[in-house]
Amino acid sequence: QVQLVESGGGSVQPGGSLRLSCAASGLNLEEYTVGWFRQAPGKEREAVSCISSSDGRTYYADSVKGRFTISRDNVKNTMYLQMNNLKSEDTAVYYCATGDRATVMLMYTYDVWGQGTQVTVSL
């Protein structure tokens, strides 16, 4: 059974850091394009970052460039999202995702999703 499990969310003050993890089972993450997405209250889910399976290139939403870093540990079959200099507008539920047809930042192409982890940035 294919499963993605996120962890690492929590509450942090503006300017703080968090590292999200996404552990995979039932599939080898190295073989797939993988991504992080988020959904803030009252807003649509949006793409945050991804790693292409074809060339390992990373992609970021403009709002997180220079602050977030996506990575993958092929031995642990886990992907990460290091989030630095967090802002209140980063508050959201964060999801990791992948899929056979996953295509970088195109959310609709991902069909395997984790359950999400809450990130709250506030004073």
N, C-alpha and C positions, 0 to 999 in steps of 0.2 A: 504494500500500500504506500502510495506516494504521500509524503507529508512534509510540510514546512512548519517549523515552530520558532516564533520570534521570542526574544527576551531582551532585557536591558533597558526597557523603558522606565520612566519615573518622573519625579518632579525636580526641577532645577531652576536656579535663578538665572535671569538674563546674563549672558556672558559665560555661562557654565558650559560643561561638556557632558556628553553621554555617548556610549557605544552600544549600538544595537547589534544583536546577533540573530542569525537565522540558520538553524540547524536543519539539514535535509535528511530524509530517509526515503528509501525506495527509488532513488534516482541519484545519478552522479552529477552534482552541480557543475562540475568542470565542463560537461558536455553541452550545457545549456546557457543561453542568454538569461541573466538573472537581474532582477531589479528591486528597488525600494520605491514604495508609493505611500502617500499619506492622504488622510481625509480629516480636515478640520470641521468643527461643528458648523452645520449649516452650509457647508461648501461641498463641491464635488471632489471626488478622489483625483489626485494628480500625481504625475510621475516626479520622482525626486532624483533618482540616479540609477544607472544600470551598467552592467559589464557585458559586452558582446562576446558570444561564444566563438565567433569566427576569428577575431584578432585580439581579443582581450582589451579592446579600447573601452574607456570609461566615458560616461555621459552624465551631465548634471543639469538640473534645472537652473536657470539664471539666478533664482532666488537663493540658491545654496552654494553656488560656485565660490571656491576659496574658503568655505567653512566646513563643508561635508566631504568625507572621503569614503568611497566604496572599495571594498576589498573582498578577497575570497581565499580561504584556506582549503586547498584541495585535499589535504590529508585528513582534516577534520570534517570535510564536506559541509562547510559552514561559510556563510557570507556575513559581512559586517558592514555597518554604517557608522563611521566615526563622525560625530557631530560636535563641532566646536563653535564657540561664540554664539551660542543659541540665543534666539530672539523670541519674543512673545508670539510672533506670527508663525513660529515653528510648532506651536502647540497643535497636536493632531494625534490621531491613531495612525501608526506606521505599520505598513504591511510589506512583507517580502513576497515575491512572486516569480514564477518561471513558467515554462511550457514548451511544448514541441515547436510551436510557431512563434514563440516570443521574439519580438523585434524591437530592440533597444527601447526607446521611450514611448512606444505605442502601447498604451495600457490595455486596449481591447484585444491585443494579441496574446496576452498572458492568461492562462487558464488553470494554473495551480497556485493557490494563495494560502498564506498562513492566516492565523486567527487575529493577528494584529497585536500591537503593544502600544500603550498610551504614553505619550510624551507631553508633559506640561511644563511650560516655561513661564514663570511668574515670580514676582517679588515676594 
